[in-house]
């Protein structure tokens, strides 16, 4: 028996998301980068929304956020169906392109980049 098929339709990052009683997902404040004034930094809250098409049956899904050097920023988890993941206190220790990935076992279903950039606050710019 072959494993149940699964494909990723979309994955996105946003400030807030919810699944309504009618099954529709609402995402607010979609973004692809976080600006920080220093490292390490903690992003207070973000949501990852993944919409998938799946055949019935078990699916071994892993949602992960990888730093530019490949380190995992989120503990491993398993879920089945559309995913609305609420990440609180995401600790950022590196600048650059991070990757948000969704995997079925070892197979990469898809991902989206998350850029972490260093910015200067107005008070810091005046001192420079």
For each residue, the residues with C-beta under 8 A, 3 or more apart:
1:
2:
3: 57
4: 54 55 56 57 58 59
5: 54 55
6: 52 53 54 55 59 61 104 109
7: 52 53 54 109
8: 11 50 51 52 102 109 110
9: 51 52 53
10: 49 50 51
11: 8 48 49 50 51 100 102 110 111 112
12: 27 30 48 49 112
13: 30 31 32 46 47 48 49 100 112 114
14: 17 27 28 29 30 31 46 47 49
15: 28 29 31 45 46 47
16: 27 28 29 45 47
17: 14 25 26 27 28 47 49 84 86
18: 25 26 84
19: 23 24 25 26 82 84
20: 23 24 25 26
21:
22:
23: 19 20
24: 19 20
25: 17 18 19 20 49 51 82 84
26: 17 18 19 20
27: 12 14 16 17 30 47 49
28: 14 15 16 17
29: 14 15 16
30: 12 13 14 27
31: 13 14 15 34
32: 13 112 113 114 115
33: 114 115 116 117
34: 31 41 43 92 114 115 116 117
35: 116 117 118 119
36: 39 41 92 95 116 117 118 119
37: 41 118 119 120 121 124
38: 41 118
39: 36 92 93 94 95 118
40: 91 92 93
41: 34 36 37 38 91 92 116
42: 89 90 91 92
43: 34 46 87 89 90 92
44: 88 89
45: 15 16 86 87 88 89
46: 13 14 15 43 87 90
47: 13 14 15 16 17 27 84 85 86 87
48: 11 12 13 63 65 83 84 85 87 100
49: 10 11 12 13 14 17 25 27 82 83 84 85
50: 8 10 11 63 82 83 85 102 110
51: 8 9 10 11 25 82
52: 6 7 8 9 81 82 83 109
53: 6 7 9
54: 4 5 6 7 59 80 81
55: 4 5 6
56: 4
57: 3 4
58: 4 80
59: 4 6 54 80 104
60: 78 104 105
61: 6 78 79 80 83 102 103 104 109
62: 76 77 78 101 102 103 104 105
63: 48 50 74 77 79 83 85 100 101 102 103
64: 72 73 74 76 100 101 103
65: 48 72 73 74 87 90 98 99 100 101 114
66: 70 71 72 73 98 99 100 101
67: 70 71 72 73 93 94 98
68: 94 95 96 97 98
69: 94
70: 66 67
71: 66 67
72: 64 65 66 67 75 76
73: 64 65 66 67 90 91 92 98
74: 63 64 65 77 87 90
75: 72
76: 62 64 72
77: 62 63 74 85
78: 60 61 62
79: 61 63 83 85
80: 54 58 59 61
81: 52 54
82: 19 25 49 50 51 52
83: 48 49 50 52 61 63 79 102
84: 17 18 19 25 47 48 49
85: 47 48 49 50 63 77 79
86: 17 45 47
87: 43 45 46 47 48 65 74 90
88: 44 45
89: 42 43 44 45
90: 42 43 46 65 73 74 87
91: 40 41 42 73
92: 34 36 39 40 41 42 43 73 98 116
93: 39 40 67
94: 39 67 68 69 98 116
95: 36 39 68 116 117 118
96: 68 115 116
97: 68 113 114 115
98: 65 66 67 68 73 92 94 113 114 115 116
99: 65 66 111 112 113 114
100: 11 13 48 63 64 65 66 111 112 113 114
101: 62 63 64 65 66 108 110 111
102: 8 11 50 61 62 63 83 108 109 110 111
103: 61 62 63 64 106 107 108 109
104: 6 59 60 61 62 107 109
105: 60 62
106: 103
107: 103 104
108: 101 102 103 111
109: 6 7 8 52 61 102 103 104
110: 8 11 50 101 102
111: 11 99 100 101 102 108
112: 11 12 13 32 99 100
113: 32 97 98 99 100
114: 13 32 33 34 65 97 98 99 100
115: 32 33 34 96 97 98
116: 33 34 35 36 41 92 94 95 96 98
117: 33 34 35 36 95
118: 35 36 37 38 39 95
119: 35 36 37
120: 37 124 125 128
121: 37 124 125
122: 125 126
123: 126 127
124: 37 120 121 127 128
125: 120 121 122 128
126: 122 123
127: 123 124
128: 120 124 125
